[in-house]
């Protein structure tokens, strides 16, 4: 067992979940924009891109949800462990925290790329 700054871990979890919540809202708005685009007359290539973005938004919203839930469960585990073990955490729990951070950073990078690509497409089709 190790001593950890529990409030720092909890703040990090909250920050990650807030960022994921913001991405969820943003990608739901992008889906709405995509639906508006799909109702217009588009070229065959543009229709392929619409389908691509539709699929990507669906997949990434699932990824956002899954990671958000994993972070929420981890935060609960941290709280439970510290209460049960006089402020101590198992080393595996700290390793889980680092793993979630890595997963968050990877997803964050992918989501930023998707957002930028979609915005370029959206502007191009206006």
NUMAR-17319 format. One record per residue (C-alpha): x, y, z negated; residue in three letters; residue number from 1. Coordinates in steps of 0.5 Angstrom, whole numbers. Last residue first. Layout:
BEGIN
ATOM      xx      yy      zz   residu   num
ATOM       X       Y       Z      ala   NUM
...
end
This chain:
BEGIN
ATOM      xx      yy      zz   residu   num
ATOM     -41      50      94      unk   126
ATOM     -38      43      96      unk   125
ATOM     -31      45      95      unk   124
ATOM     -33      49      88      unk   123
ATOM     -36      42      86      unk   122
ATOM     -30      38      89      unk   121
ATOM     -25      42      85      unk   120
ATOM     -29      42      79      unk   119
ATOM     -29      34      79      unk   118
ATOM     -22      34      80      unk   117
ATOM     -21      38      74      unk   116
ATOM     -26      35      70      unk   115
ATOM     -23      28      71      unk   114
ATOM     -16      30      70      unk   113
ATOM     -18      33      63      unk   112
ATOM     -22      27      62      unk   111
ATOM     -16      22      63      unk   110
ATOM     -11      26      59      unk   109
ATOM     -16      26      53      unk   108
ATOM     -17      19      54      unk   107
ATOM     -10      18      53      unk   106
ATOM      -9      23      47      unk   105
ATOM     -15      19      44      unk   104
ATOM     -12      12      45      unk   103
ATOM      -6      15      42      unk   102
ATOM      -9      18      36      unk   101
ATOM     -13      11      35      unk   100
ATOM      -7       7      35      unk    99
ATOM      -4      12      30      unk    98
ATOM     -10      11      25      unk    97
ATOM     -10       4      26      unk    96
ATOM      -2       4      24      unk    95
ATOM      -5       8      18      unk    94
ATOM     -10       3      16      unk    93
ATOM      -5      -3      17      unk    92
ATOM       0       0      12      unk    91
ATOM      -6      -1       7      unk    90
ATOM      -8       6       4      unk    89
ATOM      -7       8      -3      unk    88
ATOM     -12      14      -7      unk    87
ATOM     -13      10     -13      unk    86
ATOM     -15       3      -9      unk    85
ATOM     -22       3      -8      unk    84
ATOM     -23      10      -7      unk    83
ATOM     -17      11      -2      unk    82
ATOM     -20       4       1      unk    81
ATOM     -27       7       2      unk    80
ATOM     -25      14       5      unk    79
ATOM     -20      11      10      unk    78
ATOM     -25       5      12      unk    77
ATOM     -30      11      13      unk    76
ATOM     -25      15      17      unk    75
ATOM     -24       8      21      unk    74
ATOM     -31       7      23      unk    73
ATOM     -32      14      25      unk    72
ATOM     -26      14      30      unk    71
ATOM     -28       7      33      unk    70
ATOM     -35      10      34      unk    69
ATOM     -32      16      37      unk    68
ATOM     -28      12      41      unk    67
ATOM     -34       8      44      unk    66
ATOM     -38      14      45      unk    65
ATOM     -32      17      49      unk    64
ATOM     -31      11      53      unk    63
ATOM     -38      10      55      unk    62
ATOM     -38      17      57      unk    61
ATOM     -32      16      61      unk    60
ATOM     -35      10      65      unk    59
ATOM     -42      14      67      unk    58
ATOM     -38      20      69      unk    57
ATOM     -33      16      73      unk    56
ATOM     -39      12      76      unk    55
ATOM     -43      19      78      unk    54
ATOM     -36      22      80      unk    53
ATOM     -35      16      85      unk    52
ATOM     -42      16      88      unk    51
ATOM     -41      24      89      unk    50
ATOM     -34      23      92      unk    49
ATOM     -37      18      97      unk    48
ATOM     -43      22      99      unk    47
ATOM     -38      28     100      unk    46
ATOM     -34      23     105      unk    45
ATOM     -41      21     109      unk    44
ATOM     -43      29     109      unk    43
ATOM     -48      32     105      unk    42
ATOM     -55      35     105      unk    41
ATOM     -57      37      98      unk    40
ATOM     -60      33      93      unk    39
ATOM     -53      30      91      unk    38
ATOM     -51      37      89      unk    37
ATOM     -56      38      84      unk    36
ATOM     -55      31      81      unk    35
ATOM     -47      32      81      unk    34
ATOM     -49      39      77      unk    33
ATOM     -53      35      72      unk    32
ATOM     -47      30      71      unk    31
ATOM     -43      35      70      unk    30
ATOM     -47      38      65      unk    29
ATOM     -47      31      61      unk    28
ATOM     -39      31      62      unk    27
ATOM     -39      38      58      unk    26
ATOM     -43      35      53      unk    25
ATOM     -39      29      52      unk    24
ATOM     -33      32      52      unk    23
ATOM     -35      37      47      unk    22
ATOM     -37      31      43      unk    21
ATOM     -30      28      44      unk    20
ATOM     -27      34      42      unk    19
ATOM     -31      34      35      unk    18
ATOM     -29      27      34      unk    17
ATOM     -22      28      35      unk    16
ATOM     -22      34      30      unk    15
ATOM     -26      30      25      unk    14
ATOM     -21      24      25      unk    13
ATOM     -15      29      24      unk    12
ATOM     -19      33      19      unk    11
ATOM     -20      26      15      unk    10
ATOM     -13      24      16      unk     9
ATOM     -10      30      13      unk     8
ATOM     -15      30       7      unk     7
ATOM     -12      23       6      unk     6
ATOM      -5      25       5      unk     5
ATOM      -2      18       5      unk     4
ATOM       0      14      -1      unk     3
ATOM       2       7       1      unk     2
ATOM       0       0       0      unk     1
end
